[in-house]
């Protein structure tokens, strides 16, 4: 804020106040001296009064002069500080401009030097960090052949291996400065990253703090880690390819997260990750083991048409809103033991190619398995299916276990069964519906099955299989 000059009227007021103080003080003291009875005393007191009045005026004037001197000193210091800041800003601008210009050099060594110069500027000038991060990200987004040739350069044209070192250096600066591990108390926090469409090798960012992170269509080669990192606003990984192991264990995403169409060629670890907003994995492909064990989805989550080629672990996960797994495909075991779905769960047309485990799983707001296919055994022992549970059109090609489960308003229409099924000690809240079952299990499997009270298997002459009938009603063919 600029310092306003002292108005003339204020100067005049201070001078006048000084004179008035002297005159008034002298007058009061002289008046007091006139009350004395002795003339010698009166004369002496008058002289003392005048001296005291003049001293008062001088003291007041000195105080005013001191204020003016202090103001001048403060103004001089402020001007000096402003000049030093301007010089520092000019120096930073000059260094920044020079470093950016050097990034366009055909000489890879010059470009490496410019990267380290930018790193130093960002470390010493916090207000420049986001701008410098944007430049580093832009360097990584450039194609390999985008470095311009400098006709005035003494060095020959760039060596591809040196160009790769430049890219790796830019990436390494980002990883080291954004990570808060190994006691790094000077990590760059609250940074936006736009690395969409880039190729990142051995990316490791642990316990960092980002605002927006854009990795759409990025190729991660080698191991990739975001362990313990907090992303405050949004994470975009649509169409991203992870060629090596990827871990997001212990991370937290406060804003929306999207992995639509992402591919994980190796194992993927999301264990313990907290999604505070909507999360999308629609169409994602996990070719090896994937784990969401203990993860928390505070808003809706979309796994529609996702593919898991190996084991998929959701044990202990918590879904606080709607969860959509429609048309997903699990080629390996799917583990949802002790998971909790607090919102509606849709598993429509899901293919479980191996075992499906839902033991002690809670579906608090209803679940739909309509037209799902269980090629392996399905375990729902001790599961709680509240509000509603639809198994209409489901194909049980192996064993199905509902022992000790509790099912509210369950419907089992057009079910196909080829293995053992057990409803032992299963509790139904509301009348369950069993209609038009087709049972192709052999006699041994049928004998081992345990049906709900009041239902039995009926075999008709000439039928290729069997059906489930109500003991108290007509056959449901």
Number of C-alpha atoms within 10 A of each C-alpha: 3 4 7 6 6 9 9 9 9 10 13 11 12 16 16 12 16 20 19 13 20 23 17 14 19 24 16 13 20 20 14 14 20 15 11 13 9 10 11 10 14 18 15 12 20 20 16 16 21 19 15 16 23 18 15 20 23 16 15 19 19 13 13 17 13 12 12 14 12 12 12 12 12 12 13 12 12 13 12 12 12 12 12 12 12 12 12 12 13 12 12 17 13 12 16 19 12 14 21 18 12 19 22 17 22 23 22 25 18 16 22 20 15 22 25 15 17 25 20 12 20 21 16 12 12 11 11 15 20 17 14 18 23 16 17 23 21 15 21 23 18 13 11 12 9 10 18 12 14 14 11 8 11 9 14 12 16 17 12 12 9 15 20 13 15 22 23 16 17 22 21 17 16 20 17 17 18 25 24 21 14 8 8 12 9 11 18 22 18 17 20 21 19 20 22 22 18 21 19 20 18 16 19 21 23 22 21 24 22 21 18 20 20 18 23 23 19 21 20 22 17 15 18 21 19 22 22 22 23 22 26 20 18 20 23 20 23 24 21 23 21 23 18 18 20 25 22 22 23 20 24 23 24 19 18 19 23 23 23 24 21 23 23 23 18 18 20 25 21 22 24 20 25 23 23 20 18 20 23 22 23 24 21 24 23 23 18 17 20 25 21 24 24 21 24 21 23 19 17 19 24 21 23 24 21 24 22 24 19 19 21 24 22 24 23 21 25 22 23 19 18 20 23 22 21 23 21 24 23 23 20 19 22 24 22 24 24 21 24 22 23 18 19 21 23 22 23 24 21 23 21 22 21 19 22 24 22 24 24 21 23 24 23 18 17 24 24 21 21 23 20 24 20 23 19 20 22 24 21 24 24 22 24 23 26 19 17 19 23 24 22 24 21 23 20 23 20 19 21 24 23 24 20 19 22 20 25 19 17 25 21 20 18 18 23 21 24 20 21 21 23 18 19 17 17 19 17 16 14 12 11 15 14 20 19 19 23 21 21 17 22 13 9 10 15 20 11 12 19 18 18 16 12 10 15 16 19 16 14 11 7 6 8 10 17 20 22 21 21 17 13 8 9 8 15 14 14
